[in-house]
């Protein structure tokens, strides 16, 4: 809105802020928000939940049915069932590999592939990765809002409005001091398989899903902002 503090301040500045100039410090008590900048709350995550479906035979996964496992990463970490189910899914993958190899090399014993999986996950680290994504999303929303509000207005020449390479938030875990390190996350790979994020800010409620092998996903984000 043109009468909001965020709009007035941004109009006076005349250019979009880089990530480092925009985002507030990410402390341990605000890993998932509320993220407040320019006097406006851009995002506040209520919960991060994982839903996992294990494929059965050639039947397609129907995510409208009850999941095989459900867990929460935030506000409380409760991912035991998800870990067990991911190990079960890996056992299915290895069984398929063993069957295929038996067909190709019938004279070779591939039973060693059927050893039960013992995958372990650092969910605290995964939580830190997710927190970085929350703050990045906040800046992306700000840039999107900026261009929708001020497109066509005469303003000072600006650099690329995306996150500047020297100040991108780290994908490392939050430091014990309560801050997230600054580093370049371009080479990082996501640890998330399938998630639902509940956003409690006034602007939008969004879901985000990254499907693991054998899953299906959908996403319906909203970019409506009342700033």
CORJOVEN-V482289 format. One record per pair of residues at least 6 apart in sequence whose ideal C-beta (glycine too) atoms are under 6 Angstrom apart, sorted by the first residue. I is the first residue (numbers start at 0). GAP is how many residues later the second one is. D is the distance in whole Angstrom. If there is no record, write none. Layout:
# CORJOVEN-V482289
I,GAP,D  I,GAP,D
This chain:
# CORJOVEN-V482289
3,223,6  4,34,4  5,32,4  5,33,6  5,34,4  5,221,5  8,29,5  13,141,4  13,142,5  14,140,6  14,141,5  14,143,4  15,127,6  15,130,5  15,142,6  15,145,4  17,146,5  18,120,5  18,144,4  18,148,6  19,147,3  21,15,5  21,117,5  21,120,6  22,112,5  22,116,6  23,13,6  25,109,6  25,154,4  26,151,5  27,146,6  27,150,4  30,100,4  31,13,4  31,42,6  31,102,6  32,10,5  32,11,4  32,12,5  33,7,5  33,10,4  34,7,5  34,8,5  34,103,5  39,187,5  40,160,6  41,96,5  41,99,6  42,95,5  42,158,5  43,156,5  43,157,4  44,89,6  44,154,6  45,152,4  45,154,4  46,27,6  46,151,5  47,25,4  47,26,4  47,82,6  47,149,5  48,23,5  48,147,5  49,21,5  49,32,5  49,145,5  50,16,4  50,19,6  50,143,6  51,15,6  51,16,6  51,17,4  51,30,6  51,33,5  51,142,6  52,8,5  52,14,5  52,15,5  52,162,6  53,14,5  53,35,5  54,6,5  54,159,4  60,154,6  60,155,5  62,153,6  67,17,5  68,12,4  68,13,5  68,16,4  70,7,6  70,8,4  70,10,6  70,11,4  71,6,5  72,54,6  76,46,5  78,44,5  82,38,6  86,30,4  86,32,5  89,27,4  90,26,5  93,19,5  96,16,6  97,12,5  97,15,4  97,16,6  100,9,5  101,8,6  124,48,5  125,65,5  127,45,4  127,46,5  128,42,6  128,62,6  131,37,5  131,39,6  134,34,6  142,18,5  143,79,6  144,80,5  144,82,6  166,15,6  167,16,5  168,11,6  169,10,6  169,11,4  169,12,6  169,13,4  170,14,4  170,17,4  171,9,5  173,6,5  191,18,5  192,19,4  193,15,5  193,17,6  193,18,6  193,21,5  195,11,5  196,11,5  198,6,5  198,7,5  202,22,5  203,18,4  205,15,4  206,13,6  207,11,5  208,8,3  208,10,6  210,6,4
